[in-house]
């Protein structure tokens, strides 16, 4: 393991003014996205859509890296350049989703465990050969009456740490993603309590597995009220609670934290990130690793038609630029109407 190289890549992934595009939707998820614009999910449509995002003029000014899916890392641009090669040349680091999804955790109704450790070492070697320099593994923790249990949190933290150790062995930076879902009706306070338990357990497991923290990027949820909560906390309360929890539980050795959007609206996710970056100084970089929150408006602007390919690109670059500003605390909601 080359720790200085892992640290270099991790720092580049969380560079000021930039963040990560999560374009690693599984076949099922991308089909749902395409259904929303009435477009059939064929391999060529998926390839065209990803090419629209990756080749958007100006995108690389705000995007440090892109998380790819197994199909996507093997695809090429229209002119025949493999996507990882194109991204690298454009100054964006190629990454790869390596987990095989959250499956029901036997004996624990309503809870899941993420699978994909079997054969992971060999897959990582292949992905590195295809150009990936970082990877992603998502653990899913739900909040509902009686859950999460301490066992489900521990099982997912153990799998995350095993994955991270295998990545570093292969000179691939692991994005460690423990996501506490915001789907329920829980309060911000309940989310804080669960997030603290999750982060404590994850970092204990990373330490036990001898994962070098200087060579990882953390991808957590924000501390936020559930979507169905009767009263939802203000953006300022979300920012303050999230930063407080991270300061308590994330060691300063970690180069950066790239938040997931987790079902927030694009403007909500951008505002929360900007407000957090005004609460400095912070020991680590705070940036984004958004999927829907970066892509939704671009997907609608494109709509699947060749004639609106450029419109989709423009909208994606605009959203990336606004999130880039949020990493320095300079985003304000009134920029939504003013951005190029």
Order of alpha helices (4+ residues) and beta strands (2+ residues): alpha-beta-alpha-alpha-beta-alpha-alpha-beta-beta-beta-alpha-beta-alpha-beta-alpha-beta-alpha-beta-alpha-beta-alpha-alpha-alpha
